[in-house]
Amino acid sequence: MLTIAGHHHKRSTGYNFTSSNSTGDNPAPHIGEFWAGATIGTLPRMEAIPGRVFYDFDGKTVKDPVKTFGDASLNAFRLEASRGQCLGPTQFMNNDTTLSDELLFKLDWGCLDLQVKMAQRARAAGMKRFELTINQGFNISKEQESFTYVEMVDDIKNETKRQLQPFLDANIVPDVILLENEGSDGFLFMEESTGHTRGSDDGKASKEKLNQELCAQIPTGLMNSYPQYTGYLKAEINACNEAITAAGFSPETTRYGLHSHGQYVQWKEEFVHGPNQHSQSALVDSNKASCSGPSPIPADILAQNVTTMLTIMGFSAYPDPMTPTDINSASSQNATLNRLRATLTQMQGYSDTWGKHTSGPFAGQYKLQGLGVEYGTSFTYDQIPQEVALTEMMWKEVKQFPSFLGMLWYEAWYCFADWEGGKAALCHKITDNPKVTGEAPTDTLKTWGSGAVSPWK
């Protein structure tokens, strides 16, 4: 396994997060490594619920749910951070009335202190690969509404560093950083005061103002103004690299990417990495005429190429259709595997075009890799044997695509959720007593973890 050059000294930042034994000097993945992991950000919220008990597979032995993942061979985990998220310490409220939130996947992450602790726990359990999602959000705050493009870039860089720094203070450097959770249309584009989406003809702004937005005189992160959108992305990547370097580590093995809905990723990647790449510098107004005057986008950002900076093609890979009524339908199973196959085929084509690294920590590996950032199936507990079979078929399908990095199950301990009539989790309830809400893993977790230990590539 190749390692990177890096230092181990740390600088003081004022966040005062406790350093873990995990090393931020993280080695690059070796050829053939495959990620089978899970999102774990809301698990501390579940653990804070009175009466919530997590068991091992036998439903009797109390066990740390993160260690259960590690023992099932999961080797990767995902966490999220968000604009304005508190640093900590986290204090959860209304612990006795959470089931309605859980039912709809609405449990919160808490503050960044808990996300750092989850990263430490995951690394200690053997889940070495870490994907962090940084979120700026859709809304332009009232304060930001008066910002110029340069001021917005500075604000984005500061916020990006604020979200990443607590992990660096704990000596944890992400392997992959994705920019926005399912941010298929961009980010920082909707005015808080008016509800207007900057850069769109939504009837809430004059034609003159719309053209100012498209020409970056009034900034927007809407993707249809591609130079502005990619400028924001470059600012985030630059901020991360600066923060990692300033913390005493090398950014050489941290990779960046986007995360789109499954139905978005195919058309989006076409102009990010495909043959129809959009211009990252040519601003045009609502009539597609070139904007006049010097570009408000800084020259150093215009000089960068986001296509080569984004090396992970992230997407939500939920089977569709695949509800509890579909599990026994051969046509439904074929449809969902065909959809996944079509997405991976397109991504593999881009990866083949971009080729492989010939030197450095990723030598011999694809320069561009796909990652299933979210996955989950909505089956009921009595359908676990069918879910196991589908998972095995899915793993066999994805192993045919050598540039595919892996899959992450979405919040796998959400046992009290209800998605399309099923649970969408890797666990099950073991009691209906509302005061003793026990959870135990299903056999699907073992099958899911098997992907991490098999030589898929």
SULRA-V471438 format. One record per residue. N is the residue number from 1. RES is the residue in one letter. PHI is phi in radians with two decimals (* if undefined). OMEGA is omega as a letter, one per 20 degrees, with the letter a starting at -180 (999 if undefined). Layout:
n=N res=RES phi=PHI omega=OMEGA
n=N res=RES phi=PHI omega=OMEGA
This chain:
n=1 res=M phi=* omega=a
n=2 res=L phi=-1.44 omega=r
n=3 res=T phi=-2.05 omega=a
n=4 res=I phi=-1.96 omega=r
n=5 res=A phi=-1.40 omega=r
n=6 res=G phi=-2.95 omega=r
n=7 res=H phi=-1.92 omega=a
n=8 res=H phi=-2.01 omega=r
n=9 res=H phi=-1.29 omega=a
n=10 res=K phi=-2.20 omega=r
n=11 res=R phi=-1.88 omega=r
n=12 res=S phi=-1.42 omega=a
n=13 res=T phi=-2.16 omega=a
n=14 res=G phi=1.61 omega=r
n=15 res=Y phi=-1.41 omega=r
n=16 res=N phi=1.05 omega=r
n=17 res=F phi=-1.46 omega=a
n=18 res=T phi=-1.28 omega=r
n=19 res=S phi=-1.30 omega=r
n=20 res=S phi=-1.68 omega=r
n=21 res=N phi=-1.42 omega=r
n=22 res=S phi=-1.18 omega=a
n=23 res=T phi=-1.67 omega=r
n=24 res=G phi=-1.36 omega=r
n=25 res=D phi=-1.43 omega=a
n=26 res=N phi=-1.45 omega=r
n=27 res=P phi=-1.23 omega=r
n=28 res=A phi=-1.22 omega=r
n=29 res=P phi=-1.13 omega=r
n=30 res=H phi=-1.46 omega=r
n=31 res=I phi=-1.10 omega=a
n=32 res=G phi=1.70 omega=r
n=33 res=E phi=-1.20 omega=r
n=34 res=F phi=-2.29 omega=a
n=35 res=W phi=-1.59 omega=r
n=36 res=A phi=-2.17 omega=a
n=37 res=G phi=-2.46 omega=a
n=38 res=A phi=-2.75 omega=r
n=39 res=T phi=-1.38 omega=a
n=40 res=I phi=-2.29 omega=a
n=41 res=G phi=-1.15 omega=a
n=42 res=T phi=-1.62 omega=a
n=43 res=L phi=-1.02 omega=r
n=44 res=P phi=-1.06 omega=r
n=45 res=R phi=-1.14 omega=r
n=46 res=M phi=-1.15 omega=a
n=47 res=E phi=-1.15 omega=a
n=48 res=A phi=-1.43 omega=a
n=49 res=I phi=-1.35 omega=r
n=50 res=P phi=-1.00 omega=r
n=51 res=G phi=1.53 omega=r
n=52 res=R phi=-1.35 omega=a
n=53 res=V phi=-2.22 omega=r
n=54 res=F phi=-1.91 omega=a
n=55 res=Y phi=-2.03 omega=r
n=56 res=D phi=-1.42 omega=a
n=57 res=F phi=-1.03 omega=a
n=58 res=D phi=-1.32 omega=r
n=59 res=G phi=1.25 omega=a
n=60 res=K phi=-2.23 omega=a
n=61 res=T phi=-1.54 omega=r
n=62 res=V phi=-1.18 omega=a
n=63 res=K phi=-2.64 omega=r
n=64 res=D phi=-1.03 omega=a
n=65 res=P phi=-1.10 omega=r
n=66 res=V phi=-1.24 omega=r
n=67 res=K phi=-1.15 omega=r
n=68 res=T phi=-1.03 omega=r
n=69 res=F phi=-1.07 omega=a
n=70 res=G phi=-1.06 omega=r
n=71 res=D phi=-1.17 omega=r
n=72 res=A phi=-1.51 omega=r
n=73 res=S phi=1.41 omega=r
n=74 res=L phi=-1.08 omega=a
n=75 res=N phi=-2.12 omega=a
n=76 res=A phi=-2.54 omega=r
n=77 res=F phi=-2.53 omega=a
n=78 res=R phi=-2.18 omega=r
n=79 res=L phi=-2.33 omega=r
n=80 res=E phi=-2.20 omega=r
n=81 res=A phi=-2.23 omega=a
n=82 res=S phi=-2.50 omega=r
n=83 res=R phi=-1.03 omega=r
n=84 res=G phi=1.38 omega=a
n=85 res=Q phi=-1.06 omega=a
n=86 res=C phi=-1.16 omega=r
n=87 res=L phi=-1.39 omega=a
n=88 res=G phi=2.17 omega=j
n=89 res=P phi=-1.31 omega=a
n=90 res=T phi=-1.32 omega=r
n=91 res=Q phi=-2.31 omega=r
n=92 res=F phi=-1.41 omega=r
n=93 res=M phi=-1.97 omega=r
n=94 res=N phi=0.94 omega=a
n=95 res=N phi=-1.13 omega=a
n=96 res=D phi=-1.56 omega=a
n=97 res=T phi=-2.26 omega=a
n=98 res=T phi=-1.83 omega=a
n=99 res=L phi=-1.08 omega=r
n=100 res=S phi=-1.16 omega=r
n=101 res=D phi=-1.22 omega=r
n=102 res=E phi=-1.11 omega=a
n=103 res=L phi=-0.98 omega=a
n=104 res=L phi=-1.91 omega=r
n=105 res=F phi=1.00 omega=a
n=106 res=K phi=-2.04 omega=r
n=107 res=L phi=-1.19 omega=a
n=108 res=D phi=-1.64 omega=a
n=109 res=W phi=-1.49 omega=a
n=110 res=G phi=1.38 omega=a
n=111 res=C phi=-1.55 omega=a
n=112 res=L phi=-1.13 omega=r
n=113 res=D phi=-1.05 omega=r
n=114 res=L phi=-1.28 omega=r
n=115 res=Q phi=-1.14 omega=r
n=116 res=V phi=-1.12 omega=r
n=117 res=K phi=-1.09 omega=r
n=118 res=M phi=-1.16 omega=r
n=119 res=A phi=-1.10 omega=r
n=120 res=Q phi=-1.12 omega=r
n=121 res=R phi=-1.14 omega=a
n=122 res=A phi=-1.13 omega=r
n=123 res=R phi=-1.08 omega=a
n=124 res=A phi=-1.14 omega=a
n=125 res=A phi=-1.51 omega=r
n=126 res=G phi=1.70 omega=r
n=127 res=M phi=-1.55 omega=a
n=128 res=K phi=-1.42 omega=a
n=129 res=R phi=-1.57 omega=a
n=130 res=F phi=-2.22 omega=r
n=131 res=E phi=-1.91 omega=r
n=132 res=L phi=-1.93 omega=r
n=133 res=T phi=-1.79 omega=r
n=134 res=I phi=-1.77 omega=a
n=135 res=N phi=-2.08 omega=r
n=136 res=Q phi=-1.61 omega=a
n=137 res=G phi=1.57 omega=a
n=138 res=F phi=-1.41 omega=a
n=139 res=N phi=-1.40 omega=r
n=140 res=I phi=-1.61 omega=a
n=141 res=S phi=-1.15 omega=r
n=142 res=K phi=-1.04 omega=r
n=143 res=E phi=-1.15 omega=a
n=144 res=Q phi=-1.27 omega=a
n=145 res=E phi=-1.03 omega=a
n=146 res=S phi=-1.67 omega=a
n=147 res=F phi=-1.26 omega=r
n=148 res=T phi=-1.37 omega=r
n=149 res=Y phi=-1.09 omega=r
n=150 res=V phi=-1.09 omega=r
n=151 res=E phi=-1.14 omega=r
n=152 res=M phi=-1.16 omega=r
n=153 res=V phi=-1.05 omega=r
n=154 res=D phi=-1.07 omega=r
n=155 res=D phi=-1.12 omega=r
n=156 res=I phi=-1.09 omega=r
n=157 res=K phi=-1.12 omega=r
n=158 res=N phi=-1.12 omega=a
n=159 res=E phi=-1.19 omega=r
n=160 res=T phi=-1.05 omega=r
n=161 res=K phi=-1.13 omega=r
n=162 res=R phi=-1.09 omega=a
n=163 res=Q phi=-1.30 omega=a
n=164 res=L phi=-1.45 omega=a
n=165 res=Q phi=-0.98 omega=a
n=166 res=P phi=-1.01 omega=r
n=167 res=F phi=-1.21 omega=r
n=168 res=L phi=-1.13 omega=r
n=169 res=D phi=-1.10 omega=r
n=170 res=A phi=-1.61 omega=r
n=171 res=N phi=1.20 omega=a
n=172 res=I phi=-2.14 omega=r
n=173 res=V phi=-1.92 omega=a
n=174 res=P phi=-1.10 omega=r
n=175 res=D phi=-1.32 omega=r
n=176 res=V phi=-2.33 omega=r
n=177 res=I phi=-2.08 omega=r
n=178 res=L phi=-1.79 omega=a
n=179 res=L phi=-1.85 omega=a
n=180 res=E phi=1.44 omega=r
n=181 res=N phi=-1.40 omega=a
n=182 res=E phi=0.89 omega=a
n=183 res=G phi=-1.43 omega=a
n=184 res=S phi=-1.19 omega=a
n=185 res=D phi=-1.80 omega=a
n=186 res=G phi=1.94 omega=r
n=187 res=F phi=-2.78 omega=a
n=188 res=L phi=0.89 omega=a
n=189 res=F phi=-2.28 omega=a
n=190 res=M phi=-1.92 omega=a
n=191 res=E phi=-1.20 omega=r
n=192 res=E phi=-1.12 omega=a
n=193 res=S phi=-1.34 omega=a
n=194 res=T phi=-2.09 omega=a
n=195 res=G phi=1.36 omega=r
n=196 res=H phi=-1.30 omega=r
n=197 res=T phi=-1.57 omega=a
n=198 res=R phi=-1.09 omega=a
n=199 res=G phi=1.62 omega=r
n=200 res=S phi=-2.12 omega=r
n=201 res=D phi=-1.54 omega=a
n=202 res=D phi=-1.70 omega=r
n=203 res=G phi=1.41 omega=a
n=204 res=K phi=-1.87 omega=r
n=205 res=A phi=-2.57 omega=r
n=206 res=S phi=-1.22 omega=r
n=207 res=K phi=-1.08 omega=r
n=208 res=E phi=-1.08 omega=a
n=209 res=K phi=-1.18 omega=r
n=210 res=L phi=-1.02 omega=r
n=211 res=N phi=-1.20 omega=r
n=212 res=Q phi=-1.12 omega=r
n=213 res=E phi=-1.18 omega=a
n=214 res=L phi=-1.20 omega=r
n=215 res=C phi=-1.67 omega=r
n=216 res=A phi=1.20 omega=r
n=217 res=Q phi=-1.22 omega=r
n=218 res=I phi=-2.11 omega=a
n=219 res=P phi=-1.26 omega=r
n=220 res=T phi=-2.53 omega=r
n=221 res=G phi=-1.82 omega=r
n=222 res=L phi=-1.17 omega=a
n=223 res=M phi=-1.18 omega=a
n=224 res=N phi=-1.24 omega=r
n=225 res=S phi=-1.79 omega=a
n=226 res=Y phi=-1.03 omega=r
n=227 res=P phi=-1.06 omega=r
n=228 res=Q phi=-1.21 omega=r
n=229 res=Y phi=-1.02 omega=a
n=230 res=T phi=-1.20 omega=r
n=231 res=G phi=-1.09 omega=r
n=232 res=Y phi=-1.09 omega=r
n=233 res=L phi=-1.08 omega=r
n=234 res=K phi=-1.07 omega=r
n=235 res=A phi=-1.07 omega=r
n=236 res=E phi=-1.13 omega=a
n=237 res=I phi=-1.11 omega=r
n=238 res=N phi=-1.04 omega=a
n=239 res=A phi=-1.10 omega=r
n=240 res=C phi=-1.08 omega=a
n=241 res=N phi=-1.09 omega=r
n=242 res=E phi=-1.12 omega=a
n=243 res=A phi=-1.17 omega=r
n=244 res=I phi=-1.09 omega=r
n=245 res=T phi=-1.14 omega=a
n=246 res=A phi=-1.12 omega=r
n=247 res=A phi=-1.40 omega=r
n=248 res=G phi=1.72 omega=a
n=249 res=F phi=-2.00 omega=r
n=250 res=S phi=-1.70 omega=r
n=251 res=P phi=-1.48 omega=a
n=252 res=E phi=-1.09 omega=a
n=253 res=T phi=-1.93 omega=r
n=254 res=T phi=-1.64 omega=a
n=255 res=R phi=-1.91 omega=a
n=256 res=Y phi=-2.19 omega=r
n=257 res=G phi=-2.89 omega=r
n=258 res=L phi=-1.84 omega=r
n=259 res=H phi=-2.29 omega=a
n=260 res=S phi=-2.07 omega=r
n=261 res=H phi=-1.03 omega=r
n=262 res=G phi=-0.97 omega=a
n=263 res=Q phi=-1.33 omega=r
n=264 res=Y phi=-1.66 omega=a
n=265 res=V phi=-1.06 omega=a
n=266 res=Q phi=-1.17 omega=r
n=267 res=W phi=-1.35 omega=a
n=268 res=K phi=-1.22 omega=a
n=269 res=E phi=-1.14 omega=a
n=270 res=E phi=-1.06 omega=r
n=271 res=F phi=-1.78 omega=r
n=272 res=V phi=-1.57 omega=a
n=273 res=H phi=-2.16 omega=a
n=274 res=G phi=-1.52 omega=a
n=275 res=P phi=-1.34 omega=a
n=276 res=N phi=-1.95 omega=a
n=277 res=Q phi=-1.16 omega=r
n=278 res=H phi=-1.40 omega=r
n=279 res=S phi=-1.19 omega=r
n=280 res=Q phi=-1.68 omega=a
n=281 res=S phi=-2.30 omega=a
n=282 res=A phi=-1.47 omega=r
n=283 res=L phi=-1.40 omega=r
n=284 res=V phi=-2.31 omega=a
n=285 res=D phi=-1.52 omega=a
n=286 res=S phi=-1.18 omega=r
n=287 res=N phi=-1.71 omega=a
n=288 res=K phi=1.17 omega=r
n=289 res=A phi=-1.56 omega=a
n=290 res=S phi=-1.09 omega=r
n=291 res=C phi=-1.24 omega=a
n=292 res=S phi=-1.55 omega=r
n=293 res=G phi=1.43 omega=r
n=294 res=P phi=-1.15 omega=a
n=295 res=S phi=-1.22 omega=r
n=296 res=P phi=-1.23 omega=a
n=297 res=I phi=-1.39 omega=a
n=298 res=P phi=-0.98 omega=a
n=299 res=A phi=-1.08 omega=a
n=300 res=D phi=-1.16 omega=r
n=301 res=I phi=-1.31 omega=r
n=302 res=L phi=-1.07 omega=a
n=303 res=A phi=-1.32 omega=a
n=304 res=Q phi=-1.54 omega=a
n=305 res=N phi=-2.02 omega=a
n=306 res=V phi=-1.13 omega=a
n=307 res=T phi=-1.05 omega=r
n=308 res=T phi=-1.51 omega=r
n=309 res=M phi=-1.44 omega=r
n=310 res=L phi=-1.66 omega=a
n=311 res=T phi=-2.05 omega=r
n=312 res=I phi=-2.10 omega=r
n=313 res=M phi=-1.73 omega=a
n=314 res=G phi=-1.63 omega=r
n=315 res=F phi=-2.72 omega=r
n=316 res=S phi=-1.41 omega=a
n=317 res=A phi=-1.96 omega=a
n=318 res=Y phi=-1.09 omega=r
n=319 res=P phi=-1.06 omega=a
n=320 res=D phi=-2.66 omega=j
n=321 res=P phi=-1.46 omega=r
n=322 res=M phi=-2.84 omega=r
n=323 res=T phi=-1.65 omega=r
n=324 res=P phi=-0.95 omega=r
n=325 res=T phi=-1.41 omega=a
n=326 res=D phi=-1.60 omega=a
n=327 res=I phi=-1.09 omega=r
n=328 res=N phi=-1.69 omega=a
n=329 res=S phi=-1.81 omega=r
n=330 res=A phi=-1.08 omega=a
n=331 res=S phi=-1.16 omega=r
n=332 res=S phi=-1.18 omega=r
n=333 res=Q phi=-1.10 omega=r
n=334 res=N phi=-1.11 omega=a
n=335 res=A phi=-1.10 omega=a
n=336 res=T phi=-1.26 omega=r
n=337 res=L phi=-1.23 omega=r
n=338 res=N phi=-1.13 omega=r
n=339 res=R phi=-1.14 omega=r
n=340 res=L phi=-1.11 omega=a
n=341 res=R phi=-1.08 omega=a
n=342 res=A phi=-1.13 omega=r
n=343 res=T phi=-1.12 omega=a
n=344 res=L phi=-1.19 omega=r
n=345 res=T phi=-1.10 omega=r
n=346 res=Q phi=-1.13 omega=r
n=347 res=M phi=-1.12 omega=r
n=348 res=Q phi=-1.07 omega=r
n=349 res=G phi=-1.07 omega=r
n=350 res=Y phi=-1.13 omega=a
n=351 res=S phi=-1.09 omega=r
n=352 res=D phi=-1.09 omega=r
n=353 res=T phi=-1.12 omega=a
n=354 res=W phi=-1.37 omega=r
n=355 res=G phi=1.40 omega=a
n=356 res=K phi=-2.09 omega=r
n=357 res=H phi=-1.21 omega=r
n=358 res=T phi=-1.80 omega=r
n=359 res=S phi=-2.71 omega=r
n=360 res=G phi=1.47 omega=a
n=361 res=P phi=-1.15 omega=a
n=362 res=F phi=-1.86 omega=a
n=363 res=A phi=-0.93 omega=r
n=364 res=G phi=1.54 omega=a
n=365 res=Q phi=-1.84 omega=a
n=366 res=Y phi=-1.12 omega=r
n=367 res=K phi=-1.21 omega=a
n=368 res=L phi=-2.29 omega=a
n=369 res=Q phi=-2.27 omega=r
n=370 res=G phi=-1.64 omega=r
n=371 res=L phi=-2.50 omega=r
n=372 res=G phi=-1.39 omega=a
n=373 res=V phi=-1.31 omega=r
n=374 res=E phi=-2.34 omega=r
n=375 res=Y phi=-2.57 omega=r
n=376 res=G phi=3.14 omega=r
n=377 res=T phi=-2.11 omega=a
n=378 res=S phi=-1.79 omega=a
n=379 res=F phi=-1.76 omega=r
n=380 res=T phi=-1.49 omega=a
n=381 res=Y phi=-1.07 omega=a
n=382 res=D phi=-1.30 omega=r
n=383 res=Q phi=-1.81 omega=a
n=384 res=I phi=-1.02 omega=r
n=385 res=P phi=-1.01 omega=r
n=386 res=Q phi=-1.20 omega=r
n=387 res=E phi=-1.14 omega=r
n=388 res=V phi=-1.04 omega=a
n=389 res=A phi=-1.12 omega=r
n=390 res=L phi=-1.14 omega=r
n=391 res=T phi=-1.07 omega=r
n=392 res=E phi=-1.09 omega=r
n=393 res=M phi=-1.13 omega=a
n=394 res=M phi=-1.13 omega=r
n=395 res=W phi=-1.06 omega=r
n=396 res=K phi=-1.13 omega=r
n=397 res=E phi=-1.21 omega=a
n=398 res=V phi=-1.28 omega=a
n=399 res=K phi=-1.17 omega=a
n=400 res=Q phi=-1.36 omega=a
n=401 res=F phi=-1.98 omega=a
n=402 res=P phi=-1.16 omega=r
n=403 res=S phi=-1.59 omega=a
n=404 res=F phi=-1.46 omega=a
n=405 res=L phi=-1.42 omega=a
n=406 res=G phi=2.71 omega=a
n=407 res=M phi=-2.39 omega=r
n=408 res=L phi=-2.18 omega=r
n=409 res=W phi=-1.34 omega=a
n=410 res=Y phi=-1.44 omega=r
n=411 res=E phi=0.70 omega=a
n=412 res=A phi=-1.24 omega=r
n=413 res=W phi=-1.72 omega=r
n=414 res=Y phi=-1.41 omega=a
n=415 res=C phi=-1.19 omega=a
n=416 res=F phi=-1.75 omega=r
n=417 res=A phi=-1.52 omega=r
n=418 res=D phi=-2.54 omega=a
n=419 res=W phi=-2.03 omega=r
n=420 res=E phi=0.93 omega=r
n=421 res=G phi=1.55 omega=r
n=422 res=G phi=-2.16 omega=a
n=423 res=K phi=-1.92 omega=r
n=424 res=A phi=0.95 omega=a
n=425 res=A phi=-2.38 omega=r
n=426 res=L phi=-1.88 omega=a
n=427 res=C phi=-2.55 omega=r
n=428 res=H phi=-2.52 omega=r
n=429 res=K phi=-1.28 omega=r
n=430 res=I phi=-2.00 omega=r
n=431 res=T phi=-2.72 omega=r
n=432 res=D phi=-1.73 omega=r
n=433 res=N phi=-1.23 omega=a
n=434 res=P phi=-1.11 omega=a
n=435 res=K phi=-1.67 omega=r
n=436 res=V phi=-2.30 omega=a
n=437 res=T phi=-1.63 omega=a
n=438 res=G phi=-1.51 omega=r
n=439 res=E phi=-2.33 omega=r
n=440 res=A phi=-2.41 omega=a
n=441 res=P phi=-1.26 omega=r
n=442 res=T phi=-1.70 omega=r
n=443 res=D phi=-1.13 omega=r
n=444 res=T phi=-1.07 omega=r
n=445 res=L phi=-1.06 omega=r
n=446 res=K phi=-1.12 omega=r
n=447 res=T phi=-1.16 omega=r
n=448 res=W phi=-1.08 omega=a
n=449 res=G phi=-1.15 omega=a
n=450 res=S phi=-1.11 omega=r
n=451 res=G phi=-1.11 omega=a
n=452 res=A phi=-1.37 omega=a
n=453 res=V phi=-1.87 omega=r
n=454 res=S phi=-1.66 omega=r
n=455 res=P phi=-1.36 omega=a
n=456 res=W phi=-1.17 omega=a
n=457 res=K phi=-1.97 omega=999
